[in-house]
Amino acid sequence: RKSKKKAVTKIYDDRDNPGLEEATVHCLRHSFAKNLVDAGTPLQVVAQLAGHESLQTTRRYVTPIEADLRRGAHRSCTALKRKL
């Protein structure tokens, strides 16, 4: 784990990213996966990029937040109104 943290520290220099010194590898991994899903990347691709053998593992990283649920509901309502 320490070697991963050192690698992350080298990639994200604290001087260029204030507050990132508090980020954990898990937090960065979660953000990476969530950003991919938010950008419309298929879950299978996210799983492969994250090195997960199971989609169940990937799903834990990309659990929708309330804003995601609201956005999805809004899109659904908008699509339904267009059909009516």
C-alpha positions in Angstrom: 0.0 0.0 0.0 2.8 2.4 0.8 4.3 2.0 -2.7 0.9 2.9 -4.2 0.7 6.0 -2.1 4.2 7.0 -3.1 3.3 6.6 -6.8 0.2 8.7 -6.3 2.2 11.3 -4.5 4.6 11.5 -7.4 1.8 11.8 -9.9 -0.1 14.4 -8.0 2.4 17.0 -6.6 1.0 18.7 -3.5 2.2 22.1 -4.7 0.1 21.9 -7.8 -2.9 20.3 -6.2 -3.6 21.8 -2.7 -5.6 19.5 -0.5 -4.7 16.4 -2.5 -2.2 15.3 0.2 -5.2 14.1 2.1 -6.5 11.9 -0.8 -6.1 8.2 -0.5 -5.5 5.7 -3.3 -9.0 4.4 -2.7 -10.5 7.9 -3.1 -8.6 8.5 -6.4 -9.7 5.1 -7.7 -13.3 5.8 -6.8 -13.1 9.2 -8.5 -11.5 7.7 -11.6 -14.3 5.1 -11.9 -17.1 7.5 -11.1 -15.8 10.1 -13.7 -15.6 7.4 -16.4 -19.2 6.3 -15.6 -20.4 9.9 -15.6 -18.8 10.4 -19.0 -20.9 7.5 -20.3 -18.2 4.8 -20.4 -19.8 1.3 -20.2 -19.4 -0.4 -16.9 -17.5 -3.3 -18.5 -14.9 -0.9 -19.8 -14.6 0.8 -16.4 -14.2 -2.6 -14.7 -11.4 -3.5 -17.1 -9.6 -0.1 -16.6 -9.9 -0.4 -12.9 -8.5 -4.0 -13.0 -11.7 -5.6 -11.5 -12.5 -9.2 -12.4 -16.1 -8.7 -11.3 -18.7 -6.1 -12.2 -19.9 -6.3 -8.7 -16.7 -4.8 -7.5 -17.0 -2.0 -10.0 -20.6 -1.3 -9.0 -19.4 -0.5 -5.5 -17.2 2.3 -6.8 -19.9 3.9 -8.9 -22.9 3.9 -6.7 -25.1 6.9 -7.8 -25.4 9.9 -5.6 -28.6 11.8 -5.1 -27.8 14.2 -7.9 -27.3 11.3 -10.3 -30.7 9.9 -9.4 -32.4 13.3 -9.8 -30.7 13.8 -13.2 -31.8 10.4 -14.4 -35.4 11.0 -13.3 -35.4 14.3 -15.0 -34.1 12.8 -18.3 -36.8 10.1 -18.1 -39.6 12.6 -17.5 -38.3 14.8 -20.4 -38.2 11.8 -22.7 -41.7 10.7 -21.7 -43.1 14.2 -22.3 -41.6 14.2 -25.8 -43.5 11.0 -26.6 -46.8 12.4 -25.4 
